[in-house]
Amino acid sequence: MRALRLVAVALIASVIALGVVAEQGERSVPEATTVGGLGQPDATIGTWFCPGGSGPGGRAAVALELINAGTEPSVADIVTVRSDTEPGRRSQVSVGPGERVGVAIAEFAVDAAWIGAIVEIAGSDVIVEQTYDGLTGIDRAPCTTRTSQQLFATDGATRVIAEGEEMLLLLLNPFQEDAVVDIAFDADVGIDRLTAVVVPARRLAIIDVTQEVTVASRVSARIEALSGRVVGSRIQTRTGTARGLTVTPLVQDGAAASVIPSVRTELGLTDRVLVTNPGDESAEVDLEILTDGSNEPDPVELTIRPGRTAEVVVSAESRLAAISEFAILARSLTGDPVAVGIERLAAIDPEFVPGTAAMPAIDGAAERWIAPLDGTSTELVLVNPSTTAIARVDVYVVRPDGRSLVTTIELGPGRRATVSGDLLGERPIVVVEASSAIVVGREIVGLTSRQMMAAVAASELTPIAQLP
């Protein structure tokens, strides 16, 4: 392992639509309300933390998008965050009902190598997401409404020469005091750690994992804050046989139960499920298979040593070969939290969209979700993780002139359903409302890239482990 290098990070704020108002000074940032360790939307002002990405021309050039699924206009207060000595800048952006407003934040920090942001915005129907355009592909990731003392990157790779794989961790400290973190790496080439890494107040720190853990085909990371709280993302680039860009929010805290909405066994796709055990004892974890009801195989059973990460290559599980698409509910049998994620690699094939995609598992269920969609092919994935409740699910599309009901689905206990993007129209803002708490995910396939991510909860979140 080489010495840690903290690279400057910056964030800029500007608008491609609807306009920026006056630039102002920084102000303090409140901690988000939490329920069961999960971010809780606020009916008046929501604070969003965006770990960001690189400046223009970098490996993951970042912009923000404000999405208003409500009926009233809103104003976002955006504060830039950077890791050098340059001060952040503050500006305001308006977003009308049913509108999506792009914010070209790089225009405010043309000299910044890396950029992040803190956004305060009125209304629980207005969400903030990050979009990425890099040298190896494009991606999208939600910002988060809470910080944490423990975060996980469940997967990554650093085989620069063989596969062009490079991995970075972005850590954002939105508060007025410095944070200090330890980082533990579990890789196929060995175990190592970085200690007492400082994430300065109101700054973004970049950890180049490729320089710290070299030539690893699989590496996971656990970030533990000794003081303060942070948020973070993993940036993974590949230029080899699996070319692509994935920007994945770090798992916060882990959970006793969490859901991966979409897992596939389709020829040409390689789905890998990763489960990290942060505890001091071995973890027993079942990967329960949730389908449309046509097939219900037994769970995949895992025993994971303390501090280690287990990998399941889905195509290698013979019991799953006959199911083309399903969800996974990862359940810790002891109730101790584990961190779960999925990584998808698509083969290079003339009849297949190549690329990579990744997302952390979703550990909370809600009755209302917001899901902006893009791409040439999209799919909304609905999962009912309850073992007893039947969910009646209404799917709406929201536009500036109002919203319209697209479809209604009855989702039984432990069941999964999908809604094709063909029903939803071009670049829709989708609102999902259910009679009981469910989980909603998104799959987006473009002309040259793939993306998978959670929708954004717009009502009270219930930890999946607490559902009946």
TAJO-V790290 format. One record per residue. RES is the residue in one small letter. PSI is psi in whole degrees, 0 to 359 (* if undefined). D_CENTER is the distance of its C-alpha to the mean C-alpha in Angstrom with 2 decimals. Layout:
# TAJO-V790290
res: [RES | RES]
psi: [PSI | PSI]
d_center: [D_CENTER | D_CENTER]
This chain:
# TAJO-V790290
res: [m | r | a | l | r | l | v | a | v | a | l | i | a | s | v | i | a | l | g | v | v | a | e | q | g | e | r | s | v | p | e | a | t | t | v | g | g | l | g | q | p | d | a | t | i | g | t | w | f | c | p | g | g | s | g | p | g | g | r | a | a | v | a | l | e | l | i | n | a | g | t | e | p | s | v | a | d | i | v | t | v | r | s | d | t | e | p | g | r | r | s | q | v | s | v | g | p | g | e | r | v | g | v | a | i | a | e | f | a | v | d | a | a | w | i | g | a | i | v | e | i | a | g | s | d | v | i | v | e | q | t | y | d | g | l | t | g | i | d | r | a | p | c | t | t | r | t | s | q | q | l | f | a | t | d | g | a | t | r | v | i | a | e | g | e | e | m | l | l | l | l | l | n | p | f | q | e | d | a | v | v | d | i | a | f | d | a | d | v | g | i | d | r | l | t | a | v | v | v | p | a | r | r | l | a | i | i | d | v | t | q | e | v | t | v | a | s | r | v | s | a | r | i | e | a | l | s | g | r | v | v | g | s | r | i | q | t | r | t | g | t | a | r | g | l | t | v | t | p | l | v | q | d | g | a | a | a | s | v | i | p | s | v | r | t | e | l | g | l | t | d | r | v | l | v | t | n | p | g | d | e | s | a | e | v | d | l | e | i | l | t | d | g | s | n | e | p | d | p | v | e | l | t | i | r | p | g | r | t | a | e | v | v | v | s | a | e | s | r | l | a | a | i | s | e | f | a | i | l | a | r | s | l | t | g | d | p | v | a | v | g | i | e | r | l | a | a | i | d | p | e | f | v | p | g | t | a | a | m | p | a | i | d | g | a | a | e | r | w | i | a | p | l | d | g | t | s | t | e | l | v | l | v | n | p | s | t | t | a | i | a | r | v | d | v | y | v | v | r | p | d | g | r | s | l | v | t | t | i | e | l | g | p | g | r | r | a | t | v | s | g | d | l | l | g | e | r | p | i | v | v | v | e | a | s | s | a | i | v | v | g | r | e | i | v | g | l | t | s | r | q | m | m | a | a | v | a | a | s | e | l | t | p | i | a | q | l | p]
psi: [134 | 170 | 148 | 138 | 125 | 117 | 145 | 144 | 141 | 159 | 146 | 154 | 131 | 169 | 138 | 344 | 146 | 347 | 146 | 138 | 204 | 145 | 137 | 177 | 169 | 160 | 169 | 155 | 123 | 153 | 139 | 148 | 144 | 151 | 116 | 30 | 5 | 149 | 137 | 119 | 148 | 138 | 343 | 291 | 126 | 139 | 125 | 134 | 123 | 104 | 339 | 208 | 209 | 170 | 180 | 138 | 356 | 185 | 341 | 69 | 126 | 147 | 165 | 156 | 129 | 129 | 121 | 105 | 8 | 191 | 359 | 148 | 158 | 162 | 129 | 137 | 113 | 125 | 126 | 151 | 133 | 161 | 351 | 193 | 357 | 139 | 152 | 163 | 151 | 138 | 168 | 144 | 133 | 143 | 124 | 167 | 136 | 18 | 156 | 123 | 121 | 140 | 107 | 76 | 335 | 340 | 343 | 358 | 66 | 342 | 3 | 132 | 324 | 148 | 141 | 174 | 157 | 129 | 126 | 130 | 142 | 138 | 135 | 352 | 5 | 124 | 164 | 130 | 163 | 139 | 148 | 139 | 106 | 181 | 339 | 3 | 190 | 161 | 176 | 145 | 139 | 150 | 171 | 158 | 10 | 161 | 175 | 161 | 354 | 123 | 158 | 137 | 111 | 344 | 158 | 176 | 151 | 31 | 81 | 311 | 314 | 318 | 3 | 34 | 127 | 140 | 133 | 151 | 132 | 125 | 123 | 126 | 105 | 1 | 175 | 356 | 148 | 148 | 148 | 129 | 151 | 144 | 123 | 132 | 136 | 109 | 164 | 348 | 2 | 182 | 138 | 178 | 157 | 138 | 150 | 49 | 125 | 128 | 102 | 156 | 135 | 40 | 166 | 128 | 141 | 124 | 115 | 94 | 331 | 327 | 338 | 321 | 100 | 148 | 45 | 130 | 342 | 125 | 132 | 160 | 141 | 123 | 122 | 120 | 119 | 330 | 147 | 185 | 148 | 169 | 167 | 169 | 159 | 132 | 122 | 123 | 148 | 137 | 4 | 225 | 336 | 70 | 136 | 173 | 129 | 129 | 114 | 125 | 139 | 142 | 130 | 118 | 330 | 174 | 158 | 338 | 138 | 161 | 133 | 111 | 326 | 119 | 138 | 151 | 15 | 140 | 132 | 344 | 141 | 107 | 130 | 125 | 130 | 133 | 119 | 132 | 107 | 356 | 176 | 354 | 159 | 144 | 135 | 119 | 131 | 132 | 98 | 139 | 119 | 124 | 191 | 2 | 351 | 339 | 135 | 82 | 163 | 156 | 157 | 124 | 132 | 143 | 120 | 125 | 158 | 134 | 9 | 167 | 130 | 143 | 134 | 114 | 111 | 320 | 343 | 352 | 106 | 328 | 343 | 354 | 329 | 356 | 115 | 331 | 135 | 175 | 161 | 132 | 110 | 120 | 122 | 119 | 336 | 350 | 358 | 144 | 143 | 159 | 132 | 141 | 171 | 143 | 133 | 128 | 130 | 135 | 155 | 113 | 138 | 333 | 12 | 139 | 116 | 177 | 181 | 156 | 153 | 155 | 152 | 154 | 156 | 123 | 5 | 148 | 150 | 164 | 351 | 133 | 151 | 133 | 93 | 142 | 152 | 187 | 168 | 338 | 123 | 157 | 131 | 131 | 124 | 130 | 131 | 101 | 355 | 148 | 354 | 327 | 141 | 130 | 126 | 120 | 123 | 133 | 121 | 153 | 131 | 130 | 170 | 332 | 10 | 190 | 156 | 144 | 127 | 313 | 159 | 133 | 137 | 121 | 112 | 170 | 133 | 28 | 163 | 144 | 160 | 154 | 121 | 144 | 341 | 333 | 345 | 344 | 185 | 128 | 56 | 155 | 115 | 134 | 129 | 126 | 130 | 155 | 343 | 166 | 130 | 181 | 140 | 130 | 170 | 141 | 130 | 127 | 120 | 197 | 329 | 11 | 165 | 147 | 147 | 138 | 166 | 153 | 177 | 124 | 135 | 18 | 180 | 133 | 138 | 126 | 134 | 326 | 342 | 0 | 149 | *]
d_center: [27.50 | 28.21 | 27.99 | 24.73 | 24.47 | 22.72 | 22.31 | 22.59 | 19.69 | 20.29 | 18.99 | 21.04 | 21.30 | 23.15 | 23.26 | 23.88 | 24.93 | 26.66 | 27.30 | 26.85 | 29.25 | 30.72 | 29.30 | 29.66 | 29.37 | 26.60 | 26.54 | 25.23 | 21.80 | 21.89 | 19.67 | 17.68 | 19.29 | 17.85 | 18.89 | 18.84 | 16.33 | 13.86 | 13.35 | 16.24 | 16.79 | 20.10 | 22.72 | 24.04 | 21.82 | 18.07 | 16.71 | 13.32 | 12.23 | 10.81 | 10.93 | 11.97 | 13.50 | 17.04 | 19.99 | 21.63 | 22.58 | 20.20 | 17.89 | 14.85 | 16.62 | 14.49 | 15.39 | 14.31 | 14.80 | 16.23 | 16.48 | 19.39 | 19.76 | 22.74 | 26.45 | 27.02 | 26.30 | 24.21 | 24.11 | 21.23 | 22.20 | 20.25 | 20.97 | 20.31 | 19.57 | 20.97 | 22.16 | 25.72 | 28.57 | 28.12 | 27.45 | 24.49 | 25.38 | 24.89 | 25.24 | 24.94 | 23.66 | 24.84 | 23.07 | 25.22 | 24.72 | 23.07 | 22.10 | 19.22 | 20.05 | 18.87 | 19.24 | 20.42 | 19.88 | 21.34 | 24.69 | 25.13 | 24.68 | 26.17 | 26.95 | 23.53 | 21.93 | 18.51 | 17.29 | 15.15 | 15.82 | 16.45 | 16.97 | 19.25 | 19.85 | 22.15 | 21.36 | 18.80 | 18.79 | 17.41 | 13.70 | 12.23 | 9.74 | 9.90 | 11.62 | 12.74 | 16.13 | 17.21 | 20.25 | 18.77 | 16.67 | 14.22 | 10.52 | 8.34 | 5.12 | 5.77 | 7.76 | 8.49 | 12.04 | 12.97 | 13.74 | 14.66 | 17.37 | 15.66 | 12.39 | 11.74 | 10.78 | 12.04 | 13.11 | 14.46 | 17.88 | 20.53 | 23.40 | 24.23 | 27.65 | 27.25 | 23.94 | 22.91 | 19.84 | 18.56 | 15.78 | 14.96 | 13.33 | 12.93 | 14.00 | 14.74 | 17.65 | 18.30 | 21.50 | 25.14 | 25.67 | 24.61 | 22.19 | 23.17 | 20.97 | 21.85 | 19.74 | 20.70 | 20.15 | 20.90 | 21.77 | 24.20 | 26.44 | 26.65 | 25.32 | 25.31 | 24.03 | 24.04 | 25.55 | 25.87 | 23.43 | 23.76 | 20.99 | 23.38 | 23.34 | 21.49 | 20.45 | 17.70 | 18.45 | 17.69 | 18.30 | 19.43 | 18.93 | 21.00 | 23.91 | 23.51 | 23.11 | 24.91 | 25.26 | 22.77 | 21.59 | 19.18 | 18.02 | 15.77 | 15.68 | 16.17 | 16.32 | 18.80 | 20.00 | 23.80 | 24.03 | 21.76 | 18.08 | 15.13 | 11.41 | 9.78 | 7.83 | 9.28 | 11.09 | 12.97 | 15.85 | 18.51 | 21.87 | 23.73 | 24.01 | 20.26 | 19.72 | 16.32 | 13.44 | 9.86 | 7.51 | 4.72 | 3.78 | 6.94 | 8.09 | 10.48 | 14.00 | 13.60 | 15.31 | 18.44 | 16.92 | 13.58 | 13.01 | 11.70 | 12.90 | 14.07 | 15.98 | 18.80 | 22.07 | 23.11 | 25.39 | 23.83 | 20.34 | 19.49 | 16.78 | 16.36 | 15.07 | 14.76 | 15.82 | 16.51 | 19.40 | 19.63 | 22.92 | 26.51 | 27.55 | 26.67 | 24.11 | 25.00 | 22.07 | 22.55 | 20.21 | 21.59 | 21.68 | 21.25 | 22.96 | 24.87 | 27.80 | 29.67 | 28.93 | 27.93 | 27.96 | 28.11 | 25.05 | 24.14 | 25.34 | 24.03 | 25.67 | 23.63 | 25.56 | 24.74 | 22.21 | 21.53 | 18.91 | 20.06 | 19.23 | 20.10 | 20.82 | 20.87 | 23.69 | 25.84 | 25.98 | 29.12 | 28.62 | 25.57 | 27.26 | 28.75 | 25.53 | 23.79 | 20.66 | 19.49 | 16.89 | 16.76 | 17.17 | 17.11 | 19.79 | 21.24 | 24.95 | 25.93 | 23.37 | 22.04 | 18.29 | 16.47 | 12.96 | 11.85 | 9.75 | 10.90 | 11.97 | 14.08 | 16.96 | 19.26 | 22.89 | 24.83 | 27.14 | 29.10 | 28.13 | 24.44 | 21.53 | 20.49 | 17.24 | 14.21 | 10.79 | 8.21 | 5.42 | 5.93 | 8.63 | 9.07 | 11.91 | 13.36 | 15.40 | 16.78 | 19.57 | 18.03 | 14.83 | 14.25 | 12.90 | 13.97 | 14.67 | 16.06 | 17.62 | 20.85 | 19.70 | 17.14 | 16.78 | 15.65 | 15.39 | 16.94 | 17.33 | 19.89 | 19.44 | 22.71 | 25.80 | 28.20 | 26.96 | 27.23 | 24.83 | 26.19 | 23.38 | 24.09 | 22.00 | 22.86 | 22.45 | 22.85 | 24.87 | 26.98 | 29.97 | 28.38 | 26.45 | 27.62 | 27.12 | 26.03 | 26.32 | 26.73 | 25.76 | 27.03 | 24.62 | 26.44 | 25.39 | 23.09 | 22.80 | 20.38 | 21.04 | 19.77 | 20.63 | 21.40 | 20.49 | 24.26 | 24.85 | 22.46 | 23.83 | 22.65 | 19.47 | 19.58 | 18.06 | 17.85 | 18.50 | 18.68 | 21.20 | 22.29 | 25.28 | 23.37 | 19.86 | 17.63 | 14.06 | 12.82 | 10.58 | 10.97 | 12.46 | 13.76 | 16.53 | 18.29 | 21.55 | 20.26 | 16.56 | 14.04 | 10.48 | 8.62 | 5.82 | 6.66 | 9.31 | 9.92 | 12.64 | 15.85 | 18.15 | 18.71 | 16.33 | 18.19 | 17.09 | 17.42 | 19.98 | 22.14 | 22.43 | 25.95]
